[in-house]
Amino acid sequence: MSSSSLSSPTELRSRGGAGSIAGSAVVFFVVVLCVLSPGVVRAQQAAATITNPFSGRADVIEEGRGLFNQYCAHCHGTNAYQGERPRDLRRLSLRYGHEAPRIFWETVTRGKLDKGMPVWKTVLSEDALWQIFTFLETVQAPP
């Protein structure tokens, strides 16, 4: 092929085949990564930043206890004293450590319907849910 025959734009086009398909697949993969990556990063950042806004505030513990006993005690026991380990919320710190606030938040806002745990975000405010968690922080079993 001479250099003069490459001057035509039609000569530079791909003729298809495996190379063209592989190239298209790579482009598609790169586009998908670019579209999905920001969402994954944001989800990871959101998961890492879930914290209790009332942490350490003694003034909300009694309110949290009252809310817990009103809405949660029928499954988790009065004042969170429940003997069944899966429902024993006094073991949150033992089970989940520093992830406990995130696990709590995901559970109460999404529910675990297959295990009988309802979605509470439609019933209680965010503040009420965090007040409950603040109370639960005070009844954690020692390691």
Backbone torsions as a table, in degrees:
resi	resn	phi	psi	omega
1	MET	NA	125.7	-178.7
2	SER	-86.4	161.3	180.0
3	SER	-63.8	-27.3	179.0
4	SER	-71.1	-27.3	-179.9
5	SER	-77.9	-15.7	178.5
6	LEU	-87.7	-5.6	-177.1
7	SER	-72.9	-17.4	-180.0
8	SER	-81.3	130.9	-179.5
9	PRO	-60.5	-29.5	-178.5
10	THR	-69.4	-24.4	-179.6
11	GLU	-74.8	-20.6	-175.7
12	LEU	-87.6	-9.7	-179.2
13	ARG	-68.5	150.5	176.9
14	SER	-69.0	146.2	178.6
15	ARG	-97.9	14.2	178.7
16	GLY	83.0	-157.6	177.8
17	GLY	92.4	-172.6	-174.9
18	ALA	-62.6	-38.6	-179.8
19	GLY	-62.1	-39.6	179.5
20	SER	-67.5	-41.1	179.5
21	ILE	-66.0	-44.1	179.0
22	ALA	-62.9	-41.9	178.2
23	GLY	-61.6	-41.5	178.2
24	SER	-64.7	-38.9	179.5
25	ALA	-64.6	-40.7	178.9
26	VAL	-64.0	-45.6	178.8
27	VAL	-60.7	-44.5	178.6
28	PHE	-59.8	-46.3	-179.7
29	PHE	-60.4	-43.7	179.3
30	VAL	-63.5	-42.9	178.8
31	VAL	-62.9	-43.7	179.0
32	VAL	-61.5	-44.5	178.6
33	LEU	-61.1	-42.4	-180.0
34	CYS	-64.7	-35.9	-179.1
35	VAL	-75.2	-42.8	-174.6
36	LEU	-84.3	-29.9	-174.6
37	SER	-57.5	-45.9	179.6
38	PRO	-59.6	-36.8	178.7
39	GLY	-66.9	-40.1	178.6
40	VAL	-65.0	-44.2	179.4
41	VAL	-62.5	-45.0	179.1
42	ARG	-62.3	-40.8	179.3
43	ALA	-63.8	-40.7	178.5
44	GLN	-66.9	-40.6	178.6
45	GLN	-65.7	-41.2	179.4
46	ALA	-63.6	-42.5	179.3
47	ALA	-63.3	-36.7	-177.5
48	ALA	-75.2	-20.1	-173.9
49	THR	-103.7	8.8	178.8
50	ILE	-74.6	114.6	179.3
51	THR	-135.9	155.8	178.9
52	ASN	-79.5	115.4	-179.3
53	PRO	-67.8	-15.7	-179.9
54	PHE	-103.5	7.8	-175.9
55	SER	-53.9	129.7	178.5
56	GLY	81.5	0.9	-178.4
57	ARG	-93.3	104.3	-178.9
58	ALA	-65.4	-24.6	-176.7
59	ASP	-70.1	-10.9	179.6
60	VAL	-109.4	-2.3	-176.5
61	ILE	-63.1	-46.6	-178.6
62	GLU	-65.1	-39.3	176.3
63	GLU	-63.3	-42.7	177.5
64	GLY	-62.6	-40.0	177.5
65	ARG	-62.2	-45.2	179.2
66	GLY	-62.0	-44.9	178.1
67	LEU	-63.8	-42.1	178.5
68	PHE	-59.7	-48.6	-178.1
69	ASN	-65.4	-30.8	178.7
70	GLN	-74.9	-43.3	-171.4
71	TYR	-105.7	-21.4	-170.1
72	CYS	-117.7	-22.9	-171.8
73	ALA	-62.6	-28.3	-178.3
74	HIS	-61.0	-24.3	175.3
75	CYS	-110.6	-35.0	-171.8
76	HIS	-104.3	4.5	176.1
77	GLY	84.3	148.7	178.1
78	THR	-59.4	133.0	-177.8
79	ASN	54.7	25.8	176.6
80	ALA	71.9	16.6	176.4
81	TYR	-91.2	102.3	-177.0
82	GLN	-140.0	128.2	-174.2
83	GLY	-76.7	-23.7	-178.2
84	GLU	-75.5	120.7	-175.1
85	ARG	-55.1	-42.8	-179.3
86	PRO	-62.0	-25.8	-178.0
87	ARG	-105.1	0.2	-176.8
88	ASP	-80.7	99.2	-176.6
89	LEU	-78.6	-1.5	174.5
90	ARG	-77.6	-2.7	-178.7
91	ARG	-110.6	14.6	-179.3
92	LEU	-58.5	-46.2	-178.7
93	SER	-66.1	-38.7	178.2
94	LEU	-65.1	-41.2	-178.0
95	ARG	-74.5	-43.8	-167.6
96	TYR	-117.5	-9.2	179.0
97	GLY	55.8	-133.4	-178.0
98	HIS	-69.5	-8.4	177.3
99	GLU	-85.8	-4.8	-175.9
100	ALA	-54.0	-45.3	179.1
101	PRO	-60.2	-40.3	-180.0
102	ARG	-67.5	-44.4	179.9
103	ILE	-62.7	-44.9	177.6
104	PHE	-57.3	-51.3	-175.6
105	TRP	-61.7	-45.9	179.4
106	GLU	-62.4	-38.2	-178.2
107	THR	-69.3	-46.1	-177.1
108	VAL	-75.3	-25.1	-179.6
109	THR	-91.2	-22.2	178.7
110	ARG	-108.6	-23.5	-176.0
111	GLY	74.5	172.0	171.5
112	LYS	-137.9	73.6	-171.7
113	LEU	-57.8	-33.4	179.2
114	ASP	-67.0	-17.1	179.4
115	LYS	-111.7	7.0	177.7
116	GLY	89.7	3.9	-179.6
117	MET	-89.1	114.9	-179.1
118	PRO	-75.9	168.6	173.5
119	VAL	-83.9	119.4	-175.8
120	TRP	-96.8	-13.0	-176.2
121	LYS	-65.1	-18.9	178.2
122	THR	-90.1	-9.3	-176.9
123	VAL	-106.6	-44.0	-176.3
124	LEU	-116.2	149.8	178.2
125	SER	-71.9	163.9	175.7
126	GLU	-57.6	-43.1	179.4
127	ASP	-60.0	-44.2	179.9
128	ALA	-62.5	-41.9	179.0
129	LEU	-63.3	-42.2	179.1
130	TRP	-71.3	-30.2	174.2
131	GLN	-64.5	-39.9	176.0
132	ILE	-61.1	-45.3	179.6
133	PHE	-63.6	-38.4	177.3
134	THR	-59.3	-43.6	174.4
135	PHE	-60.5	-47.5	-178.3
136	LEU	-59.5	-32.3	176.8
137	GLU	-61.7	-25.9	-177.9
138	THR	-84.1	-10.7	-177.4
139	VAL	-115.6	18.8	-178.9
140	GLN	-69.5	136.4	177.7
141	ALA	-68.1	141.3	177.9
142	PRO	-69.1	152.8	-179.2
143	PRO	-64.9	NA	NA
